[in-house]
Amino acid sequence: MKIVVTVKLVPDPNAEKRIDPTTKRLVRTGVETVLNPYDEYALEAGLQLKERAGGDSRVTVFSMGSAALKETLRRALAMGADDALVLSDTALEGSDVWASAYAMAKALSTLEFDLLIVGGLTDDSSTGAVPGALAEHLGLPCITNARKIDVGDGKLEVERETDVGYQIVRGSLPVLITTALTFGEPRYASLKGIMGAKKKTIGTIGVSDLSLDLPVGTSGSKTELRSFAPPPARGKGRTVEAADGVAGATSIFEFLREKKFV
């Protein structure tokens, strides 16, 4: 079975995030870069499926980003992925969800896979829109929030998490799946895995390697950030003493109505 897992390299979630006032883009230089935490769960799902399938099953990691950061993908390889492919090109700078998903889909179409596993969100933007857009561009069914995946004889059964429990979905391969954080705790890279990752291949492709029919980068984006500002300082809280529960509930309701929340 051939599995592709998309990962994004993002600024360390614990680091202070800044937006460049000129480019209006997230500043990524001078900040430690890590694998997107949500994508680590997607990778764990792919590695578990590879181990269960056995044989010549493979996990390929795919990422779009700066070529200078591709060595960060060594962690994914150390965890157990077999190889990696990076889509990197200055022409992609400024791409929004629309342009990013289009370029990624074109690059992913150069790979053979039975399963495409994608993290549900990215820590640096959290739109959650890329997986659905990828599925649309690639013409694949999309199953979201998977917490358990079973594959056999070209078919799969997915237990997906919902707001009220879980749902069983069955389908045929190939398919795109996003993973829930309840799938399984991502594994740590072993010393053997870290040493072995140094010998694994990280390929790079650019826009010129793809047959693009639409523009990408800033010119191909549908959205534009025009202005931004830090949130206002948190004001002093209001304390209300109520004689009983009814009075307390009334005070809360009046406060919400004053703020036009109800």
C-alpha positions in Angstrom: 0.0 0.0 0.0 1.3 3.5 -0.9 0.5 6.2 1.6 1.2 9.9 1.3 1.0 12.2 4.3 1.0 15.9 3.9 2.9 17.9 6.6 3.5 21.6 7.0 6.5 23.2 8.7 5.3 25.9 11.1 6.8 28.3 13.6 7.1 26.7 17.1 3.6 26.9 18.7 5.3 28.2 21.9 7.1 31.0 20.0 5.8 34.6 19.7 4.2 35.1 16.3 4.6 38.3 14.3 3.2 39.5 11.0 5.5 41.6 8.8 3.8 45.0 8.4 5.1 45.4 4.8 4.3 41.9 3.3 1.5 41.2 5.8 2.8 37.7 6.0 3.7 35.6 9.1 7.4 36.0 9.9 9.0 32.6 9.7 12.7 33.5 9.7 14.5 33.7 13.0 11.9 31.4 14.6 12.4 27.7 15.3 10.4 25.6 12.7 8.7 22.4 13.7 6.3 19.9 12.2 2.7 21.1 12.4 1.3 19.3 15.5 -1.9 18.2 13.7 0.2 16.7 10.9 2.1 14.5 13.4 -1.2 12.7 14.1 -1.7 12.3 10.4 1.8 10.8 10.1 1.2 8.5 13.0 -2.0 7.2 11.3 0.0 6.5 8.1 2.8 4.7 10.0 0.3 2.5 11.8 -1.4 1.6 8.5 2.0 0.8 6.9 3.0 -1.5 9.8 -0.3 -3.4 9.6 -0.2 -3.7 5.8 3.4 -4.9 5.8 5.0 -6.1 2.6 6.2 -3.2 0.4 4.0 -0.6 1.9 5.5 2.9 2.0 4.8 6.2 3.6 5.9 9.3 1.6 5.8 12.7 3.3 4.8 15.7 1.2 5.3 19.4 2.1 5.1 22.8 0.4 7.5 25.4 1.7 10.9 26.8 1.7 13.7 24.5 0.5 15.9 25.9 3.3 13.5 24.2 5.8 13.3 20.8 4.2 15.9 19.3 6.6 13.2 19.8 9.3 11.4 17.0 7.5 14.1 14.6 8.8 12.1 14.2 11.9 9.2 12.8 9.9 11.6 10.4 8.3 13.1 9.5 11.7 9.6 8.6 12.9 9.3 6.0 10.1 8.4 7.7 6.8 10.3 6.3 3.9 11.0 9.4 1.8 9.8 13.0 1.3 9.0 15.4 -1.4 9.0 19.2 -1.1 7.2 21.6 -3.4 9.3 24.7 -3.2 9.4 27.8 -5.4 9.5 31.5 -4.8 6.6 31.8 -7.2 4.4 30.2 -4.5 5.1 33.0 -1.9 1.9 34.7 -0.8 -0.4 31.8 -1.8 -3.6 31.7 0.1 -5.7 28.5 0.7 -7.0 28.5 -2.9 -3.6 28.9 -4.6 -1.8 26.6 -2.1 -4.3 23.8 -2.5 -4.2 24.0 -6.3 -0.4 23.9 -6.4 -0.3 21.1 -3.9 -2.8 19.0 -5.8 -0.8 19.4 -9.0 2.3 18.2 -7.2 0.5 15.4 -5.4 -0.9 14.2 -8.7 2.7 13.3 -9.7 2.8 10.7 -6.9 1.1 7.3 -6.8 -0.9 6.6 -3.7 -3.8 4.6 -2.3 -4.3 6.9 0.8 -3.7 10.6 1.2 -3.7 11.5 4.8 -3.9 15.2 5.8 -3.9 16.9 9.2 -7.2 18.6 9.9 -5.7 22.0 10.8 -2.4 23.9 10.7 -1.1 25.7 13.8 -0.2 28.9 11.9 -3.5 29.6 10.2 -6.2 27.0 11.3 -8.5 27.5 8.3 -9.2 23.8 8.0 -10.0 24.4 4.3 -7.0 22.8 2.6 -8.1 19.1 2.9 -11.5 19.7 1.2 -9.9 21.8 -1.5 -7.2 19.1 -2.2 -9.9 16.4 -2.5 -11.9 18.6 -4.9 -8.8 19.3 -7.1 -7.7 15.6 -7.1 -11.2 14.2 -7.6 -11.0 12.1 -4.4 -13.7 11.3 -1.8 -12.8 13.0 1.5 -13.4 11.5 5.0 -12.7 13.8 7.9 -11.9 13.4 11.6 -10.8 9.8 11.4 -10.0 8.2 14.7 -9.6 4.6 13.4 -8.8 3.3 9.9 -9.0 -0.3 8.5 -7.9 -1.1 5.0 -8.2 -4.4 3.1 -8.8 -5.6 -0.5 -8.8 -2.1 -1.9 -11.5 -0.9 0.5 -11.5 0.9 3.8 -13.6 1.4 6.9 -13.2 4.6 8.9 -14.5 5.4 12.3 -14.8 9.2 12.3 -15.3 11.4 15.3 -18.4 13.6 15.4 -19.8 16.1 17.9 -22.1 13.5 19.4 -20.1 10.3 19.1 -18.7 8.5 16.1 -19.7 7.4 12.6 -18.7 4.4 10.5 -17.9 5.3 6.8 -16.9 2.7 4.2 -15.5 3.3 0.8 -13.0 2.4 -1.9 -9.4 3.5 -2.5 -7.9 6.0 -3.3 -9.3 8.4 -0.8 -8.3 11.5 1.2 -8.6 11.2 5.0 -8.1 13.8 7.7 -7.2 12.6 11.2 -8.6 13.6 14.6 -6.3 14.2 17.6 -7.8 11.1 19.2 -6.3 8.8 16.5 -3.2 8.0 18.6 -0.3 9.8 20.2 2.5 10.5 17.7 5.5 8.3 18.3 9.0 9.6 19.3 11.8 9.1 16.9 14.2 6.4 18.0 18.0 6.7 17.8 18.0 4.1 15.1 15.3 6.1 13.3 17.3 9.3 13.6 20.4 7.7 12.2 18.5 6.0 9.4 16.7 9.3 8.4 20.1 10.8 7.3 20.2 8.3 4.4 16.6 8.8 3.3 15.7 10.9 0.2 14.1 14.3 0.3 13.2 15.3 -3.2 12.4 18.8 -4.4 10.1 20.0 -7.2 9.1 23.5 -8.4 6.4 25.2 -10.3 8.2 24.6 -13.6 7.8 20.8 -13.0 4.0 21.2 -12.8 1.4 21.7 -15.5 -0.4 24.7 -14.0 -3.4 26.1 -15.8 -4.0 28.8 -13.1 -1.7 31.3 -11.4 -0.4 30.7 -7.9 1.3 33.0 -5.4 -0.1 36.4 -4.6 -1.6 36.8 -8.2 -3.4 33.5 -7.9 -4.8 34.1 -4.4 -8.5 34.9 -3.8 -8.0 36.6 -0.5 -5.9 39.6 0.6 -4.9 40.8 4.1 -5.4 44.5 4.0 -4.8 45.4 7.7 -4.2 43.9 11.1 -3.9 45.1 14.6 -3.2 43.5 18.0 -6.3 42.7 20.1 -7.2 45.4 22.7 -6.0 45.0 26.2 -8.4 43.0 28.3 -10.6 45.2 30.4 -11.4 44.9 34.1 -14.0 42.3 34.9 -17.4 43.1 36.4 -18.5 41.5 39.7 -22.2 41.1 40.4 -23.6 40.0 43.7 -27.0 38.3 43.3 -29.5 37.6 46.0 -30.5 34.3 44.4 -30.2 32.2 41.2 -32.9 34.0 39.4 -31.4 37.4 40.0 -28.0 36.1 38.9 -29.4 34.7 35.7 -31.2 38.0 35.0 -27.9 39.9 35.5 -26.1 37.6 33.1 -28.8 38.0 30.5 -28.9 41.7 30.8 -25.1 41.9 30.4 -25.2 39.7 27.2 -28.0 41.9 25.8 -26.0 45.0 26.6 -23.1 43.6 24.5 -25.6 42.5 21.8 -24.7 38.9 22.2 -28.4 37.9 22.5 
